[in-house]
Amino acid sequence: MDTIPEPFSLRNPSGNRLARRGGFRVPFGLKDGRVWAPNEVPKGKACGCICPGCHAPLAAKAQESRRKRPHFAHLTDTGCQTGRETGIHERAKQLIADHQRLLIPAWTGDLIDMPNPPHARDEDGRLHWGRQVDHPTRNMELRDIEIERSFGTYQPDVVAWDAVGELLIEIRVTHAVGDIKAARVQAQGRRMVEIDLSQLHRDTPHDLAAFEHAVLDDAANRSWISCPEAVAEWQASKLELDEQVTARNREIAQLRDQMVKAAQARQERDVQETKDKESRKAYVRRQKREKHAEDLEHLIELTSPERIDRVLREYRISAEDRVGELLNTVPAAVRSACLRAHEDAWIFGVDPVLWQLLAHDHFVAKRSAGDRFNQRDVAAWVRRSFQHEKALYRLFVTQYANRAEAQRAGFPKRRLAYWVFTDEENARIPNFYTPVNDFVDRLESARVIRQLPAPRGECEVLPPPATGWLPGAHVDPGYGPGDH
Ligand SMILES: [Zn+2]
């Protein structure tokens, strides 16, 4: 204890529970520089002891009952506050000095600052455990024991040497070792144990064996205030653990880096593959276009509205006489069907009215009722019979073949477009079937043929109406361009 006991306390004596019940039972008396138990000295006033606290004379009392243990009593009430505690404190030091041994406690670490074993989390949040510091309870021989030697700023109760080195021993009866003193001891690298006697049963100091056990051998009442060898070992363990975690964190960083790089590489590869695919596609497209280069070159000019108007005018003029003749030979309904035409009907290189009249003549007029023909036959016949637009026809066939190929490959494609051509090119290429189909539809409306449900495009020539064709067919040789 740092504080020197005050002989005369100014504190209210009734603050002490024991004092209230008729004064202290002082467990130890002071005589000749030592503290004694009542059984170790003569009885009564003859004991020759004074109070270790207030230094007033004491009388030794033997055990009077089971409840009243041997003790000392002040001869007169001095209002003593410290006799009991000081006696316990002095006797404890004396026991250590006499026996020259001590059970020193296990070092268990510190839950917050030094958890034993140390632990740490890596970057993945995984917990790693270090080596546990094993510093068990040990019975140590002590030598060179000194009581209350001053270390300048503090004065431990006992200083001794054990097998490890210097050992400071604090005996707590009332006050615990303060944080500041503990920090000083730790900073100086000294070893310090605290024996806590503040929780002793009130009878224990009156039982010599029990008190001796409490001071020297009770593992439960002592702890390390400073244990540099255990701390050093713990720090070494912590350092090892930290190195281990640092190494693991490096691995984690490498793994993460590898994953990022792998993801980048994958992305770059994907981009490159897409590029390659696109450039391959562009290459194939270029090659395929090459085959149609000449036809495509003329497509825009061949299908310009100005050219179409011009050729239609030319075709009409050159077909005028023939058309006039033929119109007179057909019934009015057929005449009306032939005078109209699909907008692409010019592609066969001839006046649309003329090819329609001639097709009617060939496939209907010259046939008998019940005869059959197919729209494909009409289309082929028209192409063969006149100078159809060869370049446009080649492009149309290419579109057509590509659609058939796509359909075979499982793409349900309806539009006649070839991926190798531009959208504008695809839109400009005329369909060589539509004008014929359109014409056949009009013949059906005129009731000279009927289209059969199957096979596709199949038509049958109908007999003339029972009433005959309506007379009075009007021929207008000057049919206008609006009819096309
Ligand atoms: Zn006293």
Residues whose N, C-alpha, C, O or C-beta is under 5 A from the ligand:
A	BS01	ZN	C51 G53 C54 H55 C80 G83
